[in-house]
Amino acid sequence: MPQSLVDRVERQLDALARRMVATFVDEIPLYSQLPAEQLKGEITDICRFNLGVFLRLLREGAAPTADDLADIRASAARRAEERVPLDAVLTAYFTGTRVCWEALRDEAGPDEQQELFGLVTGIVRYVEAATGAVASAYLEERQSIYGEERDASRALAEALLTGGSTEGLSRRAGRDPAPSYLVLAVHIGTSPDEQDPGVQGTVASRRKLRRVEQAVLAGDPECLSLLGASGGPVLIPVAEDPAFRMAAIPGLIADLAKAAEADVMAGVSWRPGLAGVPTAGAEASEVLRLALELGRPPGVYRLDDVLLEYVLTRPSEAGGKLAGMLAPLEDGPELVATLEGYFAADFDRRRAAAALNIHPNTLDYRLRRVHELTGLSLSTSHGLMVLGAALTSRRLGREG
C-alpha cells in the first residue's frame, strides 16, 4: 500500500529536526548564540517531538489537545526562565512550521497537490493552537518570576531601610546589595487620568505607577523601589562617589514627573555604608515633609534646602517655647495672620496690606500690637529672626 505524503515526510523526522535547528541558527540571531551542545541536544529533541505531534495531527486531521500541547507549554516556560525573548520563541515556531511545510511541498508529487493543499487547514489550526499555548505559558512564567523578584526586591528595600537582616533576600531578588544607597523619598501628584471622572481611578493609578517604576529602572536597573501611586522610597545604588549620583537626581525627578504626567517632589539623603541607609531614609522623608508643608515647588530637596525648618521642628523644650512666644497673639487671630502676611510679602508694607485686604495704616497698627504683646520689634534684626522662627515652628509643628 503506497504511503501518504505525511507518512513519507515523517520518515525524515530526524533529518527534518536537524534542518529546523540549522534554520533557527541562520535566521534567528539569538539561536546562533546558544551553545552547540544545547542546540544538538535539548533544542533538537524538542523540534523532533513537536514535529512528531504536528505530523500525527495532520495525518489524523485532528486539532491539538491539551496533552498534545503540554510539552510545548513546558518548553515555553523554560525559555521564559532563561530570559529568551518571547518574539524569538514565537519566531522559532513559525520558522519551524515553514520548514515543515517546505518539506511537505518538496515531497509532494504532481498527483499529490490536492492532498498537499488539503493539509493547509490542519497546519493553520496547529499553528494557532501552538502559538497561543507558547505565549500563555511564557507570559505566565514571566509573570511568576517577575512577581517573585519584585516582592523580594521590595522586601530587600524594606530590610535596608529598617536596618533588618538582608540574608537570603539578595539571592531571592537576584542581586547583591550595593556598598551604599542614596535614598529618595518621593511624592507623586495626581495625574490627569486620575482626575478624569470617565476613567476608573484605580486603573489610572496603576498605569501611572507602572510608568514611574519603568522610569526609575531606566535610570538604573539596580534601583530598589517601594513606590506606590502617591510615592514612596527609592534606593539608588552608590558604588563610589555619591556626589556623581546626587548630581543626576534632578534629571531623574524630571523623568519621573514626565512619566507620571504629574508634579513630583523628592527629599534626598545619603549616608555611607548599608548601616547608613535607615538614617538616610528618615532624613529624606523629613526633608520631603518639610518641603511639602512649606509649599515648595516640585523638584528635589536636600537637608540644606530646609535646614532652618528642620532644626526648628526637632523635638525639644526650646522648640516648644519658641512656638509658644506667639501665644499672646492668639486672642486676636488677625495678628498672627498679619504677621504671616508681612513675612510672606518680604516686609513690603503695601504689598502685605494689599494681600491682607487692609489699609497700610491698619497693618502698622497690628504690627505695633505684635510688639506690645510679645516684646519683639519687627524693626530689629533680633525681632525679625525670633518672630520668623516662631512662625515657622508654630506652622510646621501644627501641620506635622
Secondary structure, DSSP 8 states (H G I E B T S, - for coil): ----HHHHHHTTHHHHHHHHHHHHHHH-HHHHTS-HHHIIIIIHHHHHHHHHHHHHHHHHT----HHHHHHHHHHHHHHHHTT--HHHHHHHHHHHHHHHHHHHHHH--GGGHHHHHHTHHHHHHHHHHHHHHHHHHHHHHHHHHHHHHHHHHHHHHHHHHHT---TTHHHHHTS---SEEEEEEEEE---HHHH-TTS-HHHHHHHHHHHHHHHHHHH-TT-EE--BTTEEEEEEEESS-HHHHHHHHHHHHHHHHHHHTS-EEEEEEE-SSGGGHHHHHHHHHHHHHHHHHTT--SEEE-GGGGHHHHHHTSS-HHHHHHHHTTGGGTTSHHHHHHHHHHHHTTT-HHHHHHHHTS-HHHHHHHHHHHHHHHS--TTSHHHHHHHHHHHHHHHHHHH-
